[in-house]
Amino acid sequence: MTSKETIKKFIDANLNVIGISNDKTPAEGSWKRWQSEMRTAQDLKGDGVGIICGSISGNTETNGLEVIDIDTKYDITNTLYDRFKEKINEQDGKLLNKLMIIQTKSGGYHWLYRCDVIEKSLKLAMRPPTEDEREDSDLVLIETRGEASYICTWPTKGYKLIQHSFREIPTITPEEREIIFSSAREFNEIIEPIKVPTSVLKNSFNITKSNEGLTPWEDFDKNGMSIPEILLQAGWTFVSEDSQREYYKRPGQSTSKHSGNYLKASGCFKSFSSSTELEPGKAYYPYALYTMLIHNGDWKQSARQVFKDGYGDKTQGKGETNQEYGESRYSKVSDIDTVSEVDIAKYLSNYEDDFAYLNSVRDDNVAMGLSTGSKIMDEYFLFKPSTFNIHIGHTSVGKTFSVIFLTLLAALKHKWKIIIMGMENNAGTLKRQIIELYLQKPLNKTTSEEFQRGNKFIDDHYTFIMARGGHIRTISDALKLCYKMLDKEHYDMVFLDPYSGFQTDRIGGETSHEANYRLCGDMLNFTTKTKVNLMLSLHTVTSARREIDEATGNLRAPRISDVEGGALFSNRADSCICWHRLIDHEDKLERMTTQMLVAKDRNLESGGSLNSRNNPIRLQLRDWRFYIDGYEDVVYNIKNAGKVKDPIENVVEIKYDEDIPF
């Protein structure tokens, strides 16, 4: 039993205690209460005293007691304690003198301190057992005792005070604590690799379980960048080396001499510091280190990059390619029907993508669509990957020309690469429209340098498929070709113009409605698989082109259900844009103004909104420039970003030109 007087001295030093039995277990049974409640002085039963670590034994509202436990009985070199102290002294020669030190009855040591940063107990250094020891688990050399833990201490039999008293337990800084921790981790002999989410990556690359080829990440580990190359590229600094290790220091300010070491024989890197992207003590092989330091921990991004750089067996690196996926979509036989044992992983949703989305919603950080470059348009319309968009308009309202303008903004603002298939307009006409909008002048007024610059812009951002007079007959043909093209090169957007220009490829006894419904599903699947923004233009039905707005006497703006094929297109599409122009209006300004109505957007959480028929976005084309609401010249503003102080205030005098390129 420990006397009340002795217990009072601990409490007066802001140290909560429990009674300890000979086997180091709490003599009072459960001690959970005392982890959060300071006890009063009283006799304690048991054979010794234990100090409860954590915030309950802090001496301010913000700090707590933490203990470094050095177990020398497992030190087969008999030099661990001295080498540990030497590592710390190399970085701060005064730090050890601050700590309260107690020797344990087994010959080990407890270093006591308080700090504003403390954690639960951590194993900092371990070693594997020798053959003679016959232990089932690794042996701990250095660990911490933090929240929800305790240590046996003086006056328990066998424990000796070596340095300072309980009233003199120091408060150290988080930086000083980091010196102790990083020094301890240098003695960790266990190689515990960080976990690479291989199953998630295989799903992302559609690599089935039966595939035995070398994955991009496996190939990178074997034949890719070396550990030193990755560290240096990420801004780490080489410090020193010996026969077994190379030592490196992390970027930024650090009081530590070095932050981690490269184990030459094992081919891995281990960080000592908790102030990096790396988990302290874990082993990082090249691909994992490359992912964390170069790609900010984005496993999918790094896998795509190393595959792009040529790593992995080409027969399986992509697994199911876009082309193979496209072919499977159009196959008459499903492997679910023919294979007795189906690889279910092939059919599951991507867990990582789903979790990332849910987490972004929780953190109010949902990925937003991309700006058009126009403050006015961005309120309603943004460029969004992985979306199927339909563009609806009456004949002769400039629908195709307006969508071409949107593609130009995507290419200018975000360097998007775009595929265009025009079934009514030939490629030369569309290219002319893009170049004139890009240069903001008619083609026959351009200089030789401007003409070359315009064509280079086309070459850099656009690929035109010969649809009119070419080999593309149906939407299915178009999608199959796009799948193949996307396996060879990256594209961000596809524009199919118009739907009625493609033949309807019916299967079996399908009705036209059933075929349209199926093809809309195919286009949705295409955008999901490829992450491409697909835009499809649609004509309105004849009856809609006869409806007059009684209030104005002008042709009524189209509804999303006014298209050939009915409402199924707007039901299936992710977004619907209606284009309109009052081509019979008595005011020439109104006749030459295209109205843009965002009638549907399934994904408004990523930005944008719907606008009413009474509040359309107004695009006025004058002298080969589109002015949004009459004054915002978006193309000019994007091309002169940083040079224009406040683009929205650049009011332009509107000039009329008889040669309007609609």
Residue, then its C-alpha position, 0 to 999 in steps of 0.5 A: m500500500t502507498s500512503k496518502e501523504t505520498i499520493k498527495k505529492f503526486i497530485d500536487a504535482n498535477l500527476n494522477v496515479i493508480g495503485i499497481s500490483n507486482d505484475k504491473t496491472p491496476a490493483e484497483g481493477s478498472w482505472k478508466r475513471w481516473q483517465s478523466e477525473m483527478r483523484t483525491a489523496q488517499d491510501l492506495k492499495g497495491d505494491g507500487v504506483g502508476i502515473i496516468c499519462g495524457s491530458i489528465s496529468g497535464n499542468t495546463e488546459t492544453n498540454g498532457l504528460e507523455v513518456i518515452d519508454i526505452d526497453t533495453k532488455y531487448d537491445i542485443t547490441n547493449t548500445l541502443y540507449d547511448r546511440f539514441k542519446e547521441k542522435i538527439n544530442e546531434q540535433d539539440g545538445k540541451l534537450l536531454n538535460k530538460l527531461m525527467i528520467i527514471q530507470t525501470k526495474s528491468g534496466g530500461y528508462h522512462w523519459l517524462y515530459r509534458c507537451d501541447v502535442i501528445e497522442k495515444s501510445l506509439k511504437l517508435a522502434m522495433r526489431p524482429p526476434t532472433e531464432d533463439e528468442r522464438e517470439d511470435s511477434d516483433l520486439v519493441l525497443i522504444e515506444t511512447r506512453g500517451e493518452a489512455s495509458y500509464i507507467c509504473t514508477w517510483p516508489t515502486k520497488g526497483y525504480k530509481l530517479i535518475q534526473h529531476s523530480f516529479r515537480e520538475i517535469p518539463t514542458i517541451t515544444p512540439e519541435e523538441r518532441e519531433i526530435i525525440f520521435s524522429s531519432a527513435r524511429e531511426f532504430n526501427e528495424i522492421i520493414e512494414p510497407i505502406k499499403v498500396p490500394t492494388s485492388v482499387l487500381k486494378n478496378s480502375f484499369n479494369i484488370t481482372k483477377s485472372n490477369e497475371g501480367l506486370t502492372p504499371w505500379e509493379d513495373f515502376d517498382k522494379n524498373g522505374m525511378s530510384i528512391p534518391e531520384i524521387l526524393l530529389q525531384a520532390g525537393w528533399t536534400f541529401v545529407s549523408e550516407d554510410s554503407q547501409r543508408e542514405y539520409y535525406k532532409r525534407p523540404g521546408q524548415s526543420t530542426s532535425k538533422h535529417s528526416g528519413n533514410y533510404l535503406k539500400a539493401s531493402g530498396c525502400f525509404k522510411s520517414f522519421s518525421s511526422s511533418t511530411e506526407l509520409e507515415p512515419g516508420k512505414a516503408y515506401y518502395p518507389y511507386a508508393l513514394y512517387t505517389m505520395l511525393i509527386h502526386n500528393g497521394d493520388w494513387k490513380q493519378s500516379a498509376r495513369q502517369v506511370f502507365k503513360d510513361g510506358y510501365g506495365d505489360k501492354t497486354q493488360g496494363k489497360g485491362e479493358t480498353n475503351q475500345e474493348y468496352g465499346e465492343s462489349r457494349y455492342s456485343k449480343v452476348s453477355d459474359i454473365d450469361t456464358v461464364s459459370e464463374v463471373d469476376i464480380a469485381k468487373y461489375l462493381s461500382n468504383y469504391e474509391d470514387d464513391f468514397a471520394y464523392l461522399n467525402s467531398v459532399r461531407d466536406d462541402n468540397v464537391a468538384m465544380g464545373l470549369s469556367t467558360g471564361s464569362k462571369i455571366m455565363d458561369e452563373y448558369f453554365l459550366f463545362k463538366p466532364s463525364t456529362f451527356n448534353i443535348h442542344i436544342g434549337h429551331t432551324s436557322v437560329g445559329k445552334t451549331f455556330s453557338v455550340i462551336f463557340l462553346t467548344l472554342l471557349a473550352a479549348l481557349k480556357h482549359k486547353w481541351k481537345i475536341i472531336i467534332m462530327g458534322m453530318e450537315n456542315n462540312a469540316g471546312t466550314l466549321k474550321r472557318q467558323i472556329i478560326e474567325l471566332y478565334l482571330q475575331k476577324p474574317l478569314n479573308k482579312t487575315t495576315s499570313e501569320e494570323f492564318q498560320r496561327g489560326n490553323k495551328f490552334i485548330d491542329d492543337h485542339y480539334t480533330f474533325i471526323m469526315a461524317r458528311g460524305g464519310h464512313i460514319r453512318t450511325i451514332s453507334d459507328a460514331l461512339k465505336l470510333c471515339y472509343k478507339m480514338l480515346d485509347k490512342e489519345h486524350y480528348d475532353m469533348v465530343f460534338l455530334d451535329p446533329y442527331s437527325g443526320f445519323q441513321t437510326d440503327r435499330i436492333g431486331g424489331e426495335t421501334s424508333h422510340e426504343a432505338n433512341y432510348r437505347l442510343c441515349g443510354d449508350m451515350l451516357n455510358f460513353t461519357t461515364k467510361t471515358k470522362v468525356n463531355l459529349m454534346l449532341s445537337l437536336h432539331t425541333v419537330t415541325s409543329a414546334r416551329r409553328e408555335i407563335d408567342e401571342a404576347t410578342g408575335n415571334l416564334r416561341a422558344p423551344r421546350i426540351s420536349d420539342v425535339e425529334g424523338g420526344a422527351l426521352f432525350s431530355n429525360r436521359a441527358d445530363s443537361c439540356i440547352c435550348w438555343h433561340r433567336l427572334i429571326d422575324h423581330e422588327d429590331k435588328l439587334e434582337r434578330m441578331t441576338t442568340q438566346m441561351l436557356v439552361a433548361k436542365d442540369r442533373n448535377l447542379e451541385s457542381g455549379g451552374s443554375l437554370n435560367s428562365r425564358n424571361n432571363p436568357i443568356r444573350l449572345q450578340l454576334r458583331d464583327w466576328r465577336f460574340y458579346i455576352d449580354g451585349y458587352e462581355d467579349v469572352v474570347y478577347n478576355i481569355k486571350n488577354a487574361g491578366k492584361v484586362k483589369d475588369p473584363i466585365e466592364n469593357v463596354v463595346e460599341i456595337k457595330y452592324d455587319e451585313d455579313i453575319p456568319f450564321 
